[in-house]
Amino acid sequence: MSLFKRIFSKEKKETLDKGLEKTKSSFFSKLSKAVAGKTKVDDDVLDNLEEVLVSSDVGVETTLKVIERIEERVAKDKYLGTEELNSILREEIAGLLAETNVGNDTDFCIPANKKPYVIMVVGVNGVGKTTTIGKLAAQFTKTGKKVVLGAADTFRAAAIDQLQVWADRVGVPIVRQEMGSDPASVAYDTLKSGVAQDADVIIIDTAGRLHNKVNLMNELTKIKRVMQKVVADAPHDVLLVLDGSTGQNAFEQAKQFTKATEVTSLAVTKLDGTAKGGVVIGISDQFQIPVKYIGVGEGIDDLQVFNKIEFVDSFFK
Ligand SMILES: Nc1nc2c(ncn2[C@@H]2O[C@H](COP(=O)(O)OP(=O)(O)OP(=O)(O)O)[C@@H](O)[C@H]2O)c(=O)[nH]1
């Protein structure tokens, strides 16, 4: 590994460690209370562990899965000690994450045979959608890719302006129309423009109004259909952005969006400053969708490619 790469990955690791600090300290302080005075993993410990996982926003279904697996291990080894609980949990969580997050990317990359690679970004307002698009544009640009943004969240003028701010900051072209225009028309124009400019990556922002599922579904379906007139297999990625600090709300949003469209990957933002980082484990497992990116700060470099090994290492360090 080159010196530059080593320094970069060390910084990345430190940001991840720092980003997960609150989740970790809350989780492990609950866990130590859960096993206090116990030497053996028995039913009481498992009940307490269940509570720890649920209250750490891992989600009920995933918690039950983890508990069941640990129960199986206890059934095989009746003298399983509580001091082994950490490493058992680590193994089970790593195993769960590996089921859905099959890749092992650590860098921002796109498939070589998809040009332009079209990412349609969905999610409700305020989750960090625009910031994530800006950070993504910055990272792809850094790796020498030509990026074009499309402001298809035409519902609010502020959304278009905010994306413009990021486009200016990163120095990438943006395609926009005035507020209230047809989002599908903006997406179409963006793809046309991206193809004409020989873009490598096109990122389309969409409005995330959840109050009417049928409308949302129709709107996203129409955007996809219109994009396919320009790039037949677009979008290559439908990226749902979720605010990790909202815990159970993020689960609810994932439920709504997966009903409205085929979501192919997740970005979980704002993991720094929250103790609810367990959502990364639960949402990915429950919806069987890989987490592609995590937001660990407000800065332009604070978006990381999610890597299950790094995540588990950082969490159980
Ligand atoms: N701490 C932290 N803040 C973040 C992160 N990602 C986004 N934010 C902040 O979250 C706030 C909302 O982000 P936006 O990108 O504006 O959210 P949006 O989903 O586009 O929302 P609208 O602009 O309302 O459509 C901003 O203040 C961002 O700086 C993150 O990973 N960590």
The ligand as an ORCA input file, in Angstrom:
! r2SCAN-3c Opt
* xyz 0 1
  N     -23.360     15.766     11.476
  C     -23.744     15.454     10.247
  N     -24.577     16.285      9.599
  C     -24.962     15.961      8.343
  C     -24.538     14.773      7.708
  N     -25.123     14.729      6.482
  C     -25.871     15.850      6.375
  N     -25.781     16.606      7.484
  C     -26.447     17.882      7.797
  O     -27.839     17.682      7.790
  C     -28.517     18.856      7.396
  C     -29.539     18.518      6.334
  O     -28.854     18.119      5.197
  P     -29.382     18.443      3.721
  O     -28.407     17.854      2.789
  O     -29.731     19.850      3.599
  O     -30.687     17.576      3.737
  P     -31.709     17.273      2.575
  O     -32.150     15.890      2.785
  O     -31.171     17.623      1.242
  O     -32.833     18.201      3.005
  P     -33.466     19.391      2.273
  O     -32.359     20.332      1.924
  O     -34.367     19.928      3.336
  O     -34.140     18.784      1.119
  C     -27.421     19.825      6.955
  O     -27.184     20.730      7.994
  C     -26.205     18.923      6.753
  O     -24.998     19.597      6.979
  C     -23.659     13.882      8.443
  O     -23.260     12.791      7.998
  N     -23.311     14.280      9.701
*
